[in-house]
Amino acid sequence: MNPRPGLDSGRPVRVTTMVDALLAGGAERVAVEVACGLDRERYQPHVLVTREDGPLRELLERADVPFTILGRSDKWDVSPWRRAHRHLVEHADLLHSHKFGSNAWGALLARTARVPLVVHEHNFSETPTRSRRTIDRRWIATRAGRVLCVSESVADVERACGVDERLIEVVPNGVRLDSAWPRGAARAELGLTARSFTIGIVGRLRPEKAHEVLLEAVADLARSGRDVRLCVVGDGPRRTELQLIAGKLGIDSRVTWAGERRDAATLAAAFDVGVICSHWEGLPLAALESMAAGVPLVATAVGGLPGLLSNGAGVVVPPADPRALADALRTLIDDEQHRARTGAAGRERVARQYSFGAMVRHIQDIYDTVLDEQRASTRDARRRHDEPAPTAGQEAA
């Protein structure tokens, strides 16, 4: 691997972040916010977006972080990868890729451009396919300086895929405690009345998020006489399907479809209870943001959520169980003191263990370690190259 000129010259290290899109999903927000949060005296960020633009562009523009939209739309179109390769060769000292697609392409690009690679895994189904395990073990991990995992559960799947333990670093997501608007302002922004008891869920409308489970739980609550509203923040391919389900359940008048919001973190305080009902997760940003706002959280026992919500910091229910979710919500609705205790415990947990600053510092330390290892490897290669070949007499001796 060739050394990048200037790495030891005192100039900032040029870090390129690669993501699939600038959509307001949790993994994408982590990638963008980390790039924006890097210490500019030490690191010079740039974001490569392999597919489409999106609302996270505003965060990059506000932080004055340059970005390039490659616009990949066809798997046979190689021109975006040529542009990405040229960027890495000319303008990068390290590549940090996020999520499976960008990690796989990042492994190829980093190798051909001869830049060190850090890959970031945000999520896994409980049973990754054989092809996914093979790509992770034989393609991505063998080319990465480190494999970052947002929770121990994600790290466990990487280990099960055969990824070298020495490469794995658990870096929990982190959030800013002061990012949420005051409750009244957040509710007004979403069109919620001051007195309505509102359950909130934030996330892309995709199958793994299992929004239909929450819709069934809300219908159960309505049948038992609880006057509740549901606010769904996010958009995605299931929106029309989920709206039809709400109509069939007779709760369409109780549901606010807020759509995709780039300011989702600021709206967390609008809710009386937050919910994550996914079939699988890593360590969702929406969970941390709800807890940081002091909002009690009910979540399914998947990924890193049981550990996050342990010891009273939240409520855990089985996945795909609308009745259990409704029962947990009913307990919180009926007991204001329980809600307050759970919300306070969750906020304390996030403040103590999941701060944004700690996450960024951890990642910066990993960058430094990977770059140091690259320099050491380069020096060793030069030393071996410069050593004179043994003479015939030396070989005989």
C-alpha positions in Angstrom: 0.0 0.0 0.0 1.5 3.3 -1.0 1.9 6.0 1.6 -0.3 9.1 1.0 1.8 12.3 0.6 1.6 14.6 3.6 0.2 12.2 6.2 3.1 13.1 8.4 3.3 16.7 7.3 0.9 18.2 9.8 -2.0 18.7 7.5 -5.4 17.2 8.3 -6.1 13.6 7.3 -8.4 13.5 4.3 -11.3 11.2 5.3 -13.9 10.1 2.7 -17.2 8.8 4.0 -19.2 6.6 1.6 -22.9 6.1 1.9 -25.6 4.8 -0.5 -27.9 7.8 -0.2 -28.6 11.0 1.7 -32.0 9.7 2.9 -32.9 10.4 6.5 -32.4 6.8 7.8 -30.6 6.2 11.0 -27.4 4.7 9.5 -27.2 7.5 6.9 -27.6 10.1 9.7 -24.9 8.5 11.7 -22.6 8.6 8.7 -23.3 12.2 7.9 -23.2 13.5 11.4 -19.9 11.8 12.2 -18.4 13.4 9.0 -19.7 16.7 10.2 -18.5 16.2 13.7 -14.9 15.4 13.0 -12.2 17.6 14.5 -11.4 19.9 11.5 -7.9 20.6 12.8 -7.1 16.9 12.4 -9.4 15.6 9.7 -10.7 16.9 6.4 -14.1 15.2 5.6 -15.7 14.5 2.2 -18.8 12.4 1.6 -19.3 10.2 -1.5 -23.0 9.4 -2.1 -23.2 6.4 -4.4 -26.9 6.7 -5.3 -29.3 9.6 -4.7 -29.4 12.9 -3.0 -31.8 13.5 -0.1 -32.7 15.7 2.9 -29.4 15.0 4.7 -27.7 17.3 2.2 -28.8 20.2 4.4 -26.7 18.9 7.3 -23.6 18.7 5.1 -24.2 22.2 3.7 -24.7 23.6 7.1 -21.5 22.1 8.4 -19.6 23.1 5.2 -18.7 19.4 4.4 -18.1 18.9 0.7 -20.0 16.0 -0.9 -20.3 14.3 -4.3 -23.4 12.6 -5.6 -22.3 9.8 -7.9 -25.9 9.0 -9.0 -25.5 5.2 -9.5 -28.8 3.8 -10.9 -27.7 0.8 -12.9 -25.4 -2.0 -11.6 -23.8 -2.1 -15.1 -22.9 1.6 -15.1 -19.3 1.7 -14.1 -18.8 5.5 -14.6 -19.7 6.3 -10.9 -17.1 3.9 -9.7 -14.4 5.5 -12.0 -15.3 8.8 -10.4 -15.1 7.4 -6.9 -11.8 5.7 -7.7 -10.3 8.9 -9.0 -11.5 10.8 -5.9 -9.9 8.3 -3.6 -6.6 8.3 -5.5 -6.4 12.1 -5.6 -8.2 13.3 -2.5 -8.3 10.6 0.3 -6.1 9.2 3.0 -8.7 6.9 4.4 -12.2 5.6 3.4 -15.0 5.0 5.9 -17.9 3.2 4.3 -21.3 2.5 5.9 -23.8 -0.4 5.3 -23.4 -3.5 3.3 -23.6 -2.1 -0.3 -21.1 0.7 0.3 -18.9 -1.6 2.4 -18.7 -4.1 -0.5 -17.9 -1.5 -3.1 -15.7 0.3 -0.6 -13.6 -2.8 -0.2 -12.9 -2.9 -4.0 -12.3 0.8 -4.3 -10.0 1.1 -1.3 -7.9 -1.8 -2.6 -7.5 -0.4 -6.1 -6.9 3.1 -4.9 -4.6 1.9 -2.1 -6.2 3.7 0.8 -6.9 2.1 4.2 -10.5 1.2 4.8 -12.8 1.3 7.8 -16.2 -0.4 7.3 -19.3 0.3 9.5 -22.1 -2.3 10.1 -25.3 -0.8 11.4 -27.7 -3.6 11.2 -28.2 -7.3 10.5 -31.0 -9.7 10.2 -30.7 -12.5 12.8 -29.8 -15.0 10.0 -27.7 -13.5 7.2 -27.6 -15.5 4.0 -24.7 -17.7 3.1 -23.7 -15.2 0.3 -23.8 -12.3 2.8 -21.6 -14.3 5.2 -19.1 -15.1 2.5 -18.9 -11.5 1.2 -18.4 -10.2 4.7 -15.7 -12.7 5.6 -13.8 -13.2 2.4 -14.3 -9.8 0.6 -15.0 -7.0 3.0 -13.2 -8.0 6.2 -10.0 -9.1 4.4 -9.7 -5.6 2.9 -10.7 -3.6 6.0 -8.4 -2.2 8.7 -11.3 -2.3 11.1 -15.0 -3.4 11.1 -17.1 -1.1 13.3 -20.3 -2.5 14.8 -23.0 -0.4 16.5 -23.7 -3.1 19.1 -22.5 -6.4 20.5 -25.3 -8.2 18.7 -24.0 -6.9 15.4 -20.5 -7.9 16.4 -21.7 -11.4 17.3 -23.1 -11.8 13.8 -19.8 -10.6 12.3 -18.0 -13.2 14.4 -20.4 -15.9 13.3 -19.7 -14.9 9.7 -16.0 -15.7 10.4 -14.7 -12.1 10.6 -11.4 -11.9 12.5 -12.0 -10.9 16.1 -9.0 -8.5 15.9 -10.7 -6.4 13.3 -14.0 -5.9 15.2 -14.6 -2.7 17.2 -18.0 -2.1 18.9 -18.8 1.6 18.6 -22.3 2.4 19.9 -24.2 5.1 18.2 -24.3 8.4 20.1 -26.7 11.4 20.2 -26.6 15.0 21.5 -28.7 15.4 24.6 -29.7 19.0 23.6 -30.9 18.3 20.1 -34.7 18.0 20.9 -37.0 21.0 20.7 -39.2 21.7 23.8 -42.2 19.5 23.9 -44.7 22.2 23.0 -42.8 23.4 20.0 -42.3 19.8 18.8 -46.0 18.9 19.1 -47.0 22.1 17.3 -44.7 21.3 14.4 -46.4 17.9 14.0 -49.9 19.3 14.4 -50.5 17.5 17.7 -52.8 19.0 20.4 -51.4 19.7 23.8 -53.7 17.2 25.5 -53.6 14.2 23.1 -51.7 11.1 24.4 -49.4 10.4 21.5 -47.4 7.3 20.7 -44.5 8.0 18.2 -42.4 5.9 15.9 -39.6 7.2 13.8 -38.1 5.2 10.9 -38.2 4.2 7.3 -41.5 2.4 6.3 -39.8 -0.8 5.4 -40.8 -4.4 6.1 -38.2 -5.0 8.9 -39.6 -2.1 10.9 -42.9 -3.9 11.3 -45.2 -0.9 11.6 -48.2 -3.1 11.2 -47.5 -4.6 14.6 -47.8 -1.1 16.2 -51.0 -0.3 14.2 -52.6 -3.5 15.6 -51.5 -2.6 19.1 -53.0 0.9 18.7 -56.3 -0.7 17.5 -56.2 -2.9 20.7 -55.7 0.2 22.9 -58.6 2.0 21.2 -60.9 -1.0 21.7 -60.0 -1.0 25.4 -61.0 2.7 25.7 -57.7 4.4 25.7 -57.8 7.7 23.8 -54.5 7.6 22.0 -53.0 9.0 18.8 -50.1 7.6 16.7 -47.6 9.7 14.9 -45.5 8.0 12.2 -42.4 9.9 11.2 -40.7 8.5 8.1 -41.5 7.4 4.6 -40.8 4.5 2.4 -42.2 1.8 0.1 -44.8 0.5 2.6 -46.6 3.8 3.2 -49.7 3.1 1.1 -50.0 -0.5 2.4 -49.7 0.7 6.0 -52.3 3.4 5.5 -54.7 0.7 4.1 -54.0 -1.4 7.2 -54.8 1.5 9.5 -58.1 2.0 7.6 -59.1 -1.7 7.9 -58.3 -1.5 11.7 -60.6 1.5 12.0 -57.8 3.8 13.4 -57.0 5.9 10.4 -58.4 9.0 12.1 -56.0 8.4 15.0 -52.8 8.2 12.9 -50.7 11.2 11.7 -48.4 10.3 8.8 -45.7 13.0 9.2 -43.5 11.8 6.3 -39.8 11.9 6.1 -38.3 14.6 8.3 -34.7 15.8 8.3 -35.4 17.2 11.7 -36.6 13.9 13.2 -34.2 14.2 16.2 -35.6 17.6 17.2 -39.2 16.2 17.3 -38.6 13.3 19.8 -40.0 15.3 22.7 -43.4 15.5 21.0 -44.3 12.0 22.0 -45.6 10.7 25.3 -44.2 7.2 24.5 -41.8 6.1 21.8 -41.9 2.7 20.1 -39.6 0.6 18.0 -41.2 -2.7 16.9 -38.7 -3.9 14.4 -38.0 -7.6 13.5 -34.3 -6.8 13.7 -32.1 -3.8 14.6 -28.5 -2.9 15.4 -28.7 0.1 17.8 -31.3 2.4 16.3 -30.6 6.2 16.5 -34.4 6.7 17.0 -34.2 4.8 20.2 -31.4 6.9 21.6 -33.0 10.2 20.5 -36.3 9.2 22.2 -34.5 8.4 25.4 -32.3 11.5 25.2 -35.5 13.6 25.1 -36.7 11.9 28.3 -39.5 10.0 26.5 -40.1 6.4 27.7 -39.4 3.8 25.0 -41.0 0.5 24.3 -39.0 -1.7 22.0 -38.7 -5.2 20.7 -36.0 -7.6 22.1 -33.8 -7.5 19.0 -30.2 -6.4 18.4 -28.8 -4.1 20.9 -32.1 -2.9 22.3 -32.4 -5.3 25.3 -29.1 -4.1 26.7 -29.9 -0.4 26.0 -33.2 -0.7 27.9 -32.1 -2.9 30.8 -32.6 -2.0 34.4 -35.6 0.1 33.9 -34.3 2.4 31.1 -37.1 1.3 28.9 -39.6 -1.6 28.3 -38.8 -4.6 26.1 -41.4 -6.8 24.4 -41.1 -9.8 22.0 -41.1 -9.0 18.3 -44.1 -9.6 16.1 -46.5 -9.6 19.2 -49.1 -6.9 19.0 -50.8 -8.0 22.2 -47.6 -7.8 24.2 -46.9 -4.3 22.7 -50.4 -3.1 23.5 -50.1 -4.4 27.1 -46.8 -2.6 27.6 -48.2 0.6 26.2 -51.3 0.3 28.3 -49.3 0.1 31.5 -47.4 3.3 30.6 -50.6 5.1 29.5 -52.3 4.3 32.8 -49.3 5.1 35.1 -47.9 8.6 34.8 -45.3 8.0 37.5 -44.1 4.9 35.7 -43.7 6.9 32.5 -41.8 9.6 34.3 -39.4 7.1 36.0 -38.8 5.2 32.7 -38.2 8.4 30.8 -35.7 9.7 33.4 -33.8 6.4 33.6 -33.5 6.3 29.8 -32.2 9.8 29.5 -29.6 9.1 32.3 -28.5 5.9 30.4 -27.9 7.9 27.2 -26.2 10.7 28.9 -23.8 8.3 30.6 -23.1 5.8 27.9 -24.2 7.1 24.4 -23.0 10.6 23.9 -22.3 11.9 20.4 -18.9 13.3 21.4 -17.8 10.0 22.8 -18.8 8.2 19.6 -16.9 10.6 17.4 -13.7 10.5 19.6 -13.8 6.7 19.5 -14.0 6.7 15.7 -11.2 9.3 15.4 -9.0 7.0 17.6 -9.8 4.1 15.2 -8.8 6.2 12.2 -5.5 7.0 13.9 -4.8 3.4 14.7 -5.6 2.2 11.2 -3.4 4.9 9.7 -0.6 4.0 12.1 -0.9 0.4 11.1 -0.7 1.4 7.4 2.4 3.4 8.0 4.1 0.6 9.9 3.2 -1.9 7.1 4.6 0.5 4.5 7.9 0.9 6.4 8.2 -2.9 6.8 7.6 -3.4 3.1 10.3 -0.7 2.2 12.7 -2.3 4.6 12.3 -5.7 3.1 12.6 -4.2 -0.4 15.8 -2.3 0.5 17.6 -5.2 2.2 20.4 -6.5 -0.1 19.9 -10.0 -1.4 22.2 -12.5 0.3 25.3 -13.5 -1.6 26.1 -17.0 -2.6 28.7 -17.2 0.2 26.2 -15.9 2.8 23.6 -18.5 1.6 26.1 -21.3 1.9 27.0 -20.1 5.4 
